[in-house]
Amino acid sequence: MKIAISSDNHLDVNRVDVAATMEAQAAWLKQQEVAHYFFLGDLFKDLNCKIK
């Protein structure tokens, strides 16, 4: 069984296209046949940031 863990991505600070990054990450997780994905930490530094 494969697991994946990521942490503190701070997508807003890294100024990436959030939707495209999340889609790419999901595709990679599926391609790698990851059974469980654990996200630890913050996805955004700004707590009021919204995904568009």
mmJSON file of the N, C-alpha and C atoms, coordinates in Angstrom:
{"data_MODEL":{"atom_site":{
"group_PDB":["ATOM","ATOM","ATOM","ATOM","ATOM","ATOM","ATOM","ATOM","ATOM","ATOM","ATOM","ATOM","ATOM","ATOM","ATOM","ATOM","ATOM","ATOM","ATOM","ATOM","ATOM","ATOM","ATOM","ATOM","ATOM","ATOM","ATOM","ATOM","ATOM","ATOM","ATOM","ATOM","ATOM","ATOM","ATOM","ATOM","ATOM","ATOM","ATOM","ATOM","ATOM","ATOM","ATOM","ATOM","ATOM","ATOM","ATOM","ATOM","ATOM","ATOM","ATOM","ATOM","ATOM","ATOM","ATOM","ATOM","ATOM","ATOM","ATOM","ATOM","ATOM","ATOM","ATOM","ATOM","ATOM","ATOM","ATOM","ATOM","ATOM","ATOM","ATOM","ATOM","ATOM","ATOM","ATOM","ATOM","ATOM","ATOM","ATOM","ATOM","ATOM","ATOM","ATOM","ATOM","ATOM","ATOM","ATOM","ATOM","ATOM","ATOM","ATOM","ATOM","ATOM","ATOM","ATOM","ATOM","ATOM","ATOM","ATOM","ATOM","ATOM","ATOM","ATOM","ATOM","ATOM","ATOM","ATOM","ATOM","ATOM","ATOM","ATOM","ATOM","ATOM","ATOM","ATOM","ATOM","ATOM","ATOM","ATOM","ATOM","ATOM","ATOM","ATOM","ATOM","ATOM","ATOM","ATOM","ATOM","ATOM","ATOM","ATOM","ATOM","ATOM","ATOM","ATOM","ATOM","ATOM","ATOM","ATOM","ATOM","ATOM","ATOM","ATOM","ATOM","ATOM","ATOM","ATOM","ATOM","ATOM","ATOM","ATOM","ATOM","ATOM","ATOM","ATOM","ATOM"],
"id":[1,2,3,4,5,6,7,8,9,10,11,12,13,14,15,16,17,18,19,20,21,22,23,24,25,26,27,28,29,30,31,32,33,34,35,36,37,38,39,40,41,42,43,44,45,46,47,48,49,50,51,52,53,54,55,56,57,58,59,60,61,62,63,64,65,66,67,68,69,70,71,72,73,74,75,76,77,78,79,80,81,82,83,84,85,86,87,88,89,90,91,92,93,94,95,96,97,98,99,100,101,102,103,104,105,106,107,108,109,110,111,112,113,114,115,116,117,118,119,120,121,122,123,124,125,126,127,128,129,130,131,132,133,134,135,136,137,138,139,140,141,142,143,144,145,146,147,148,149,150,151,152,153,154,155,156],
"type_symbol":["N","C","C","N","C","C","N","C","C","N","C","C","N","C","C","N","C","C","N","C","C","N","C","C","N","C","C","N","C","C","N","C","C","N","C","C","N","C","C","N","C","C","N","C","C","N","C","C","N","C","C","N","C","C","N","C","C","N","C","C","N","C","C","N","C","C","N","C","C","N","C","C","N","C","C","N","C","C","N","C","C","N","C","C","N","C","C","N","C","C","N","C","C","N","C","C","N","C","C","N","C","C","N","C","C","N","C","C","N","C","C","N","C","C","N","C","C","N","C","C","N","C","C","N","C","C","N","C","C","N","C","C","N","C","C","N","C","C","N","C","C","N","C","C","N","C","C","N","C","C","N","C","C","N","C","C"],
"label_atom_id":["N","CA","C","N","CA","C","N","CA","C","N","CA","C","N","CA","C","N","CA","C","N","CA","C","N","CA","C","N","CA","C","N","CA","C","N","CA","C","N","CA","C","N","CA","C","N","CA","C","N","CA","C","N","CA","C","N","CA","C","N","CA","C","N","CA","C","N","CA","C","N","CA","C","N","CA","C","N","CA","C","N","CA","C","N","CA","C","N","CA","C","N","CA","C","N","CA","C","N","CA","C","N","CA","C","N","CA","C","N","CA","C","N","CA","C","N","CA","C","N","CA","C","N","CA","C","N","CA","C","N","CA","C","N","CA","C","N","CA","C","N","CA","C","N","CA","C","N","CA","C","N","CA","C","N","CA","C","N","CA","C","N","CA","C","N","CA","C","N","CA","C","N","CA","C","N","CA","C","N","CA","C"],
"label_alt_id":[null,null,null,null,null,null,null,null,null,null,null,null,null,null,null,null,null,null,null,null,null,null,null,null,null,null,null,null,null,null,null,null,null,null,null,null,null,null,null,null,null,null,null,null,null,null,null,null,null,null,null,null,null,null,null,null,null,null,null,null,null,null,null,null,null,null,null,null,null,null,null,null,null,null,null,null,null,null,null,null,null,null,null,null,null,null,null,null,null,null,null,null,null,null,null,null,null,null,null,null,null,null,null,null,null,null,null,null,null,null,null,null,null,null,null,null,null,null,null,null,null,null,null,null,null,null,null,null,null,null,null,null,null,null,null,null,null,null,null,null,null,null,null,null,null,null,null,null,null,null,null,null,null,null,null,null],
"label_comp_id":["MET","MET","MET","LYS","LYS","LYS","ILE","ILE","ILE","ALA","ALA","ALA","ILE","ILE","ILE","SER","SER","SER","SER","SER","SER","ASP","ASP","ASP","ASN","ASN","ASN","HIS","HIS","HIS","LEU","LEU","LEU","ASP","ASP","ASP","VAL","VAL","VAL","ASN","ASN","ASN","ARG","ARG","ARG","VAL","VAL","VAL","ASP","ASP","ASP","VAL","VAL","VAL","ALA","ALA","ALA","ALA","ALA","ALA","THR","THR","THR","MET","MET","MET","GLU","GLU","GLU","ALA","ALA","ALA","GLN","GLN","GLN","ALA","ALA","ALA","ALA","ALA","ALA","TRP","TRP","TRP","LEU","LEU","LEU","LYS","LYS","LYS","GLN","GLN","GLN","GLN","GLN","GLN","GLU","GLU","GLU","VAL","VAL","VAL","ALA","ALA","ALA","HIS","HIS","HIS","TYR","TYR","TYR","PHE","PHE","PHE","PHE","PHE","PHE","LEU","LEU","LEU","GLY","GLY","GLY","ASP","ASP","ASP","LEU","LEU","LEU","PHE","PHE","PHE","LYS","LYS","LYS","ASP","ASP","ASP","LEU","LEU","LEU","ASN","ASN","ASN","CYS","CYS","CYS","LYS","LYS","LYS","ILE","ILE","ILE","LYS","LYS","LYS"],
"label_asym_id":["A","A","A","A","A","A","A","A","A","A","A","A","A","A","A","A","A","A","A","A","A","A","A","A","A","A","A","A","A","A","A","A","A","A","A","A","A","A","A","A","A","A","A","A","A","A","A","A","A","A","A","A","A","A","A","A","A","A","A","A","A","A","A","A","A","A","A","A","A","A","A","A","A","A","A","A","A","A","A","A","A","A","A","A","A","A","A","A","A","A","A","A","A","A","A","A","A","A","A","A","A","A","A","A","A","A","A","A","A","A","A","A","A","A","A","A","A","A","A","A","A","A","A","A","A","A","A","A","A","A","A","A","A","A","A","A","A","A","A","A","A","A","A","A","A","A","A","A","A","A","A","A","A","A","A","A"],
"label_entity_id":["1","1","1","1","1","1","1","1","1","1","1","1","1","1","1","1","1","1","1","1","1","1","1","1","1","1","1","1","1","1","1","1","1","1","1","1","1","1","1","1","1","1","1","1","1","1","1","1","1","1","1","1","1","1","1","1","1","1","1","1","1","1","1","1","1","1","1","1","1","1","1","1","1","1","1","1","1","1","1","1","1","1","1","1","1","1","1","1","1","1","1","1","1","1","1","1","1","1","1","1","1","1","1","1","1","1","1","1","1","1","1","1","1","1","1","1","1","1","1","1","1","1","1","1","1","1","1","1","1","1","1","1","1","1","1","1","1","1","1","1","1","1","1","1","1","1","1","1","1","1","1","1","1","1","1","1"],
"label_seq_id":[1,1,1,2,2,2,3,3,3,4,4,4,5,5,5,6,6,6,7,7,7,8,8,8,9,9,9,10,10,10,11,11,11,12,12,12,13,13,13,14,14,14,15,15,15,16,16,16,17,17,17,18,18,18,19,19,19,20,20,20,21,21,21,22,22,22,23,23,23,24,24,24,25,25,25,26,26,26,27,27,27,28,28,28,29,29,29,30,30,30,31,31,31,32,32,32,33,33,33,34,34,34,35,35,35,36,36,36,37,37,37,38,38,38,39,39,39,40,40,40,41,41,41,42,42,42,43,43,43,44,44,44,45,45,45,46,46,46,47,47,47,48,48,48,49,49,49,50,50,50,51,51,51,52,52,52],
"pdbx_PDB_ins_code":[null,null,null,null,null,null,null,null,null,null,null,null,null,null,null,null,null,null,null,null,null,null,null,null,null,null,null,null,null,null,null,null,null,null,null,null,null,null,null,null,null,null,null,null,null,null,null,null,null,null,null,null,null,null,null,null,null,null,null,null,null,null,null,null,null,null,null,null,null,null,null,null,null,null,null,null,null,null,null,null,null,null,null,null,null,null,null,null,null,null,null,null,null,null,null,null,null,null,null,null,null,null,null,null,null,null,null,null,null,null,null,null,null,null,null,null,null,null,null,null,null,null,null,null,null,null,null,null,null,null,null,null,null,null,null,null,null,null,null,null,null,null,null,null,null,null,null,null,null,null,null,null,null,null,null,null],
"Cartn_x":[0.85,0.0,0.894,0.593,1.351,0.584,1.342,0.774,1.602,1.0,1.698,1.363,2.349,2.183,2.767,2.028,2.591,2.23,2.96,2.782,3.143,2.41,2.738,3.058,2.147,2.365,2.303,1.517,1.394,1.289,0.269,0.109,0.011,-0.522,-0.62,0.756,1.607,2.958,3.791,3.603,4.363,3.815,2.695,2.092,1.902,1.304,1.005,-0.478,-0.854,-2.261,-2.806,-3.625,-4.08,-4.855,-5.814,-6.624,-5.752,-4.857,-3.985,-3.042,-2.546,-1.649,-2.369,-3.585,-4.346,-4.731,-5.06,-5.374,-4.142,-2.995,-1.75,-1.393,-1.589,-1.292,-2.221,-3.497,-4.452,-4.1,-3.724,-3.34,-2.102,-1.131,0.089,-0.223,-1.059,-1.431,-2.125,-2.997,-3.678,-2.698,-1.815,-0.821,0.09,0.429,1.31,0.558,-0.755,-1.617,-1.483,-1.527,-1.45,-2.799,-2.769,-4.0,-4.517,-3.606,-3.999,-3.096,-3.739,-3.01,-3.309,-2.257,-2.394,-1.794,-2.595,-2.099,-1.954,-0.745,-0.444,0.028,-0.579,-0.114,-1.079,-0.527,-1.329,-1.267,-2.419,-2.464,-2.2,-2.653,-2.448,-1.906,-1.078,-0.615,-1.74,-2.438,-3.556,-4.794,-5.265,-6.412,-7.696,-7.738,-8.92,-8.853,-7.803,-7.635,-8.693,-9.243,-10.256,-9.783,-10.14,-9.813,-10.787,-10.266,-11.116,-11.389],
"Cartn_y":[-1.172,0.0,1.234,2.15,3.399,4.498,5.31,6.507,7.703,8.864,10.1,11.123,11.936,12.972,14.266,15.346,16.661,17.612,18.706,19.618,21.039,21.981,23.402,23.821,23.55,23.918,25.423,26.144,27.605,28.034,27.549,27.808,29.296,30.079,31.522,32.177,31.767,32.346,31.952,30.72,30.231,30.731,31.448,32.106,31.164,30.029,29.066,29.107,28.593,28.454,27.328,27.68,26.723,25.567,25.865,24.812,23.864,24.408,23.571,22.732,23.314,22.582,21.428,21.666,20.604,19.498,19.885,18.886,18.05,18.681,17.961,17.023,17.496,16.656,15.439,15.647,14.533,13.527,14.027,13.134,12.323,12.961,12.256,11.188,11.523,10.557,9.337,9.576,8.462,7.643,8.331,7.648,6.757,7.228,6.486,5.423,5.362,4.421,4.549,5.795,6.087,5.76,4.926,4.495,5.535,6.209,7.191,8.416,9.585,10.858,11.64,12.023,12.792,14.17,15.181,16.548,17.086,17.449,17.955,19.398,20.278,21.65,22.554,23.586,24.64,24.55,24.657,24.741,26.183,27.129,28.561,29.229,30.231,31.019,31.94,32.549,33.447,32.611,32.653,31.842,32.245,33.448,33.913,33.654,33.022,32.739,31.743,31.993,31.11,30.53,29.289,28.653,29.171,29.624,30.193,29.143],
"Cartn_z":[0.0,0.0,0.0,-0.908,-0.986,-0.256,0.484,1.088,0.626,0.631,0.3,1.375,1.695,2.712,2.161,2.334,2.009,3.134,3.183,4.306,3.903,4.44,4.323,2.889,1.981,0.575,0.336,1.12,1.008,-0.454,-1.123,-2.552,-2.871,-1.953,-2.189,-2.164,-1.279,-1.176,-2.404,-2.868,-4.015,-5.345,-5.284,-6.451,-7.631,-7.368,-8.422,-8.735,-9.87,-10.224,-9.354,-8.379,-7.368,-8.001,-8.861,-9.47,-10.292,-11.094,-11.925,-11.067,-9.988,-9.094,-8.421,-7.96,-7.305,-8.292,-9.521,-10.542,-10.867,-10.994,-11.277,-10.13,-8.918,-7.754,-7.713,-7.971,-7.983,-9.07,-10.246,-11.343,-10.967,-10.343,-9.932,-8.896,-7.926,-6.89,-7.506,-8.473,-9.14,-9.969,-10.694,-11.535,-10.69,-9.507,-8.608,-7.801,-7.989,-7.276,-5.755,-5.307,-3.876,-3.243,-2.225,-1.562,-0.572,0.11,1.128,1.02,1.007,0.93,2.197,2.884,4.119,3.904,4.173,4.087,5.492,5.843,7.185,7.062,7.751,7.698,6.963,6.374,5.752,4.236,3.6,2.152,1.713,2.541,2.285,3.536,3.348,4.492,4.961,4.0,4.29,4.584,5.816,6.216,5.495,4.923,4.217,2.712,2.243,0.827,0.362,-0.814,-1.36,-2.685,-2.937,-4.211,-5.248,-6.358,-7.425,-8.465],
"occupancy":[1.0,1.0,1.0,1.0,1.0,1.0,1.0,1.0,1.0,1.0,1.0,1.0,1.0,1.0,1.0,1.0,1.0,1.0,1.0,1.0,1.0,1.0,1.0,1.0,1.0,1.0,1.0,1.0,1.0,1.0,1.0,1.0,1.0,1.0,1.0,1.0,1.0,1.0,1.0,1.0,1.0,1.0,1.0,1.0,1.0,1.0,1.0,1.0,1.0,1.0,1.0,1.0,1.0,1.0,1.0,1.0,1.0,1.0,1.0,1.0,1.0,1.0,1.0,1.0,1.0,1.0,1.0,1.0,1.0,1.0,1.0,1.0,1.0,1.0,1.0,1.0,1.0,1.0,1.0,1.0,1.0,1.0,1.0,1.0,1.0,1.0,1.0,1.0,1.0,1.0,1.0,1.0,1.0,1.0,1.0,1.0,1.0,1.0,1.0,1.0,1.0,1.0,1.0,1.0,1.0,1.0,1.0,1.0,1.0,1.0,1.0,1.0,1.0,1.0,1.0,1.0,1.0,1.0,1.0,1.0,1.0,1.0,1.0,1.0,1.0,1.0,1.0,1.0,1.0,1.0,1.0,1.0,1.0,1.0,1.0,1.0,1.0,1.0,1.0,1.0,1.0,1.0,1.0,1.0,1.0,1.0,1.0,1.0,1.0,1.0,1.0,1.0,1.0,1.0,1.0,1.0],
"B_iso_or_equiv":[0.0,0.0,0.0,0.0,0.0,0.0,0.0,0.0,0.0,0.0,0.0,0.0,0.0,0.0,0.0,0.0,0.0,0.0,0.0,0.0,0.0,0.0,0.0,0.0,0.0,0.0,0.0,0.0,0.0,0.0,0.0,0.0,0.0,0.0,0.0,0.0,0.0,0.0,0.0,0.0,0.0,0.0,0.0,0.0,0.0,0.0,0.0,0.0,0.0,0.0,0.0,0.0,0.0,0.0,0.0,0.0,0.0,0.0,0.0,0.0,0.0,0.0,0.0,0.0,0.0,0.0,0.0,0.0,0.0,0.0,0.0,0.0,0.0,0.0,0.0,0.0,0.0,0.0,0.0,0.0,0.0,0.0,0.0,0.0,0.0,0.0,0.0,0.0,0.0,0.0,0.0,0.0,0.0,0.0,0.0,0.0,0.0,0.0,0.0,0.0,0.0,0.0,0.0,0.0,0.0,0.0,0.0,0.0,0.0,0.0,0.0,0.0,0.0,0.0,0.0,0.0,0.0,0.0,0.0,0.0,0.0,0.0,0.0,0.0,0.0,0.0,0.0,0.0,0.0,0.0,0.0,0.0,0.0,0.0,0.0,0.0,0.0,0.0,0.0,0.0,0.0,0.0,0.0,0.0,0.0,0.0,0.0,0.0,0.0,0.0,0.0,0.0,0.0,0.0,0.0,0.0],
"pdbx_formal_charge":[null,null,null,null,null,null,null,null,null,null,null,null,null,null,null,null,null,null,null,null,null,null,null,null,null,null,null,null,null,null,null,null,null,null,null,null,null,null,null,null,null,null,null,null,null,null,null,null,null,null,null,null,null,null,null,null,null,null,null,null,null,null,null,null,null,null,null,null,null,null,null,null,null,null,null,null,null,null,null,null,null,null,null,null,null,null,null,null,null,null,null,null,null,null,null,null,null,null,null,null,null,null,null,null,null,null,null,null,null,null,null,null,null,null,null,null,null,null,null,null,null,null,null,null,null,null,null,null,null,null,null,null,null,null,null,null,null,null,null,null,null,null,null,null,null,null,null,null,null,null,null,null,null,null,null,null],
"auth_seq_id":[1,1,1,2,2,2,3,3,3,4,4,4,5,5,5,6,6,6,7,7,7,8,8,8,9,9,9,10,10,10,11,11,11,12,12,12,13,13,13,14,14,14,15,15,15,16,16,16,17,17,17,18,18,18,19,19,19,20,20,20,21,21,21,22,22,22,23,23,23,24,24,24,25,25,25,26,26,26,27,27,27,28,28,28,29,29,29,30,30,30,31,31,31,32,32,32,33,33,33,34,34,34,35,35,35,36,36,36,37,37,37,38,38,38,39,39,39,40,40,40,41,41,41,42,42,42,43,43,43,44,44,44,45,45,45,46,46,46,47,47,47,48,48,48,49,49,49,50,50,50,51,51,51,52,52,52],
"auth_comp_id":["MET","MET","MET","LYS","LYS","LYS","ILE","ILE","ILE","ALA","ALA","ALA","ILE","ILE","ILE","SER","SER","SER","SER","SER","SER","ASP","ASP","ASP","ASN","ASN","ASN","HIS","HIS","HIS","LEU","LEU","LEU","ASP","ASP","ASP","VAL","VAL","VAL","ASN","ASN","ASN","ARG","ARG","ARG","VAL","VAL","VAL","ASP","ASP","ASP","VAL","VAL","VAL","ALA","ALA","ALA","ALA","ALA","ALA","THR","THR","THR","MET","MET","MET","GLU","GLU","GLU","ALA","ALA","ALA","GLN","GLN","GLN","ALA","ALA","ALA","ALA","ALA","ALA","TRP","TRP","TRP","LEU","LEU","LEU","LYS","LYS","LYS","GLN","GLN","GLN","GLN","GLN","GLN","GLU","GLU","GLU","VAL","VAL","VAL","ALA","ALA","ALA","HIS","HIS","HIS","TYR","TYR","TYR","PHE","PHE","PHE","PHE","PHE","PHE","LEU","LEU","LEU","GLY","GLY","GLY","ASP","ASP","ASP","LEU","LEU","LEU","PHE","PHE","PHE","LYS","LYS","LYS","ASP","ASP","ASP","LEU","LEU","LEU","ASN","ASN","ASN","CYS","CYS","CYS","LYS","LYS","LYS","ILE","ILE","ILE","LYS","LYS","LYS"],
"auth_asym_id":["A","A","A","A","A","A","A","A","A","A","A","A","A","A","A","A","A","A","A","A","A","A","A","A","A","A","A","A","A","A","A","A","A","A","A","A","A","A","A","A","A","A","A","A","A","A","A","A","A","A","A","A","A","A","A","A","A","A","A","A","A","A","A","A","A","A","A","A","A","A","A","A","A","A","A","A","A","A","A","A","A","A","A","A","A","A","A","A","A","A","A","A","A","A","A","A","A","A","A","A","A","A","A","A","A","A","A","A","A","A","A","A","A","A","A","A","A","A","A","A","A","A","A","A","A","A","A","A","A","A","A","A","A","A","A","A","A","A","A","A","A","A","A","A","A","A","A","A","A","A","A","A","A","A","A","A"],
"auth_atom_id":["N","CA","C","N","CA","C","N","CA","C","N","CA","C","N","CA","C","N","CA","C","N","CA","C","N","CA","C","N","CA","C","N","CA","C","N","CA","C","N","CA","C","N","CA","C","N","CA","C","N","CA","C","N","CA","C","N","CA","C","N","CA","C","N","CA","C","N","CA","C","N","CA","C","N","CA","C","N","CA","C","N","CA","C","N","CA","C","N","CA","C","N","CA","C","N","CA","C","N","CA","C","N","CA","C","N","CA","C","N","CA","C","N","CA","C","N","CA","C","N","CA","C","N","CA","C","N","CA","C","N","CA","C","N","CA","C","N","CA","C","N","CA","C","N","CA","C","N","CA","C","N","CA","C","N","CA","C","N","CA","C","N","CA","C","N","CA","C","N","CA","C","N","CA","C","N","CA","C","N","CA","C"],
"pdbx_PDB_model_num":[1,1,1,1,1,1,1,1,1,1,1,1,1,1,1,1,1,1,1,1,1,1,1,1,1,1,1,1,1,1,1,1,1,1,1,1,1,1,1,1,1,1,1,1,1,1,1,1,1,1,1,1,1,1,1,1,1,1,1,1,1,1,1,1,1,1,1,1,1,1,1,1,1,1,1,1,1,1,1,1,1,1,1,1,1,1,1,1,1,1,1,1,1,1,1,1,1,1,1,1,1,1,1,1,1,1,1,1,1,1,1,1,1,1,1,1,1,1,1,1,1,1,1,1,1,1,1,1,1,1,1,1,1,1,1,1,1,1,1,1,1,1,1,1,1,1,1,1,1,1,1,1,1,1,1,1]
}}}
